[in-house]
Amino acid sequence: MNCLRRCWAEIDLSAIKYNIEQYRTCLKGGTELLCVVKANCYGHSDKIVVPYLERLGIKWFAVSNLIEAEHLRALGVDGEIIILGYTPEENADDLIRYNIIQACTEYTYAQKLNESASAGRVRLHIAIDTGMTRIGLHGDAKTDADDIQKIMALGNVSVEGMFTHYAVADCADEDSIAYTKAQTEKILAVDEELKGRGVSLKCVHFLNSAGGVYHTNEKSALARLGIILYGLYPDPSNPLPFEPKPVMQLKAVVSQVKYIEAGTDVSYGRTFTADKRIKLATVTAGYADGFPRALSNKGEVIIKGTRCKIVGRICMDQFMCDVSALDDVQAGDVATLFGREITADDIAGLTGTIGYEIVCGIAERVPRICK
Ligand SMILES: *Cc1c(COP(=O)(O)O)cnc(C)c1O
């Protein structure tokens, strides 16, 4: 069987190329692109996306953990790979074996990696916490530089860079803009302090998707491009200088079409009752595919170019929609659950979350198909 025509996600590689080209025009100086491919490329399938990124000439990748990093190596990636999240110290030699750069949160963590490593040096980028309050050194420039020098003195690690992560780079209000500026100044102050001590780190980086657009800065060696790569907005209420093209389209088929009379209840909990005779289609996707149950009686899907309201509760594997406006709908027709006209950001808006969570939440059982 090549692919079950039930519920699938189409991945548009030309949209990735377009998003990268547009995003590059926002960067200044020598800022290089790093593609953030954690969480299976935000649900888009690293097997499909990463080899394509390498063909486009991308040299830097970031993942969340060692399993993802090893997976990229198994796919044949020979570019640089940074683990942005946590790796237990007992895996220090795996980091060395696969030539992975590890984010380092603090001196004591570097010490643990240093003690566990026996196969060479663990490559590190030191995280600097400038305001996200998640990971990293969080002193002033002097104490952070002290810590970095202490880490550099360890024999089994090698400090190649440092980075920070913005908390509100996507927000357009003045307070957020000032906050992001202050975050930038903090990491640059650590860099200045180190330079004053004769230490020059190869790779200092602080831009995420939003940072590269709204706070671009040539002093960042890398822009860590995530959400915009996949064609979604860091914050849909804040316009971008270009319209990113959504890469994923979630589709499913109609399995049955029937008329129901006024007074007929639809789906679990009988939360929808037809107030007139309507034409109803059953669609073969549900919350177990990652299509949010919170869209029950709220969302719409597109069938033959027409928006059709979801009626009743979304079930685990199926849901129903009102197709009264369609003359010639039948079993086997394709429904687009999100993609271009209704985007993952739109779905997120309806369900109280962010587009990131919608695409990351598409289940493993949904085949990803390259289009
Ligand atoms: C996930 C992540 C990114 C990418 O963020 P986007 O908003 O998707 O661009 C960049 N840097 C770090 C440290 C991250 O964890």
The ligand as an ORCA input file, in Angstrom:
! r2SCAN-3c Opt
* xyz 0 1
  C      12.000     26.666     18.874
  C      13.134     27.625     18.960
  C      13.397     28.518     17.919
  C      12.464     28.703     16.740
  O      11.395     29.536     17.123
  P      10.367     30.088     16.031
  O       9.497     30.997     16.789
  O       9.644     28.894     15.507
  O      11.202     30.743     14.991
  C      14.546     29.276     17.980
  N      15.383     29.190     19.036
  C      15.142     28.371     20.070
  C      16.089     28.336     21.206
  C      13.997     27.578     20.079
  O      13.754     26.778     21.127
*
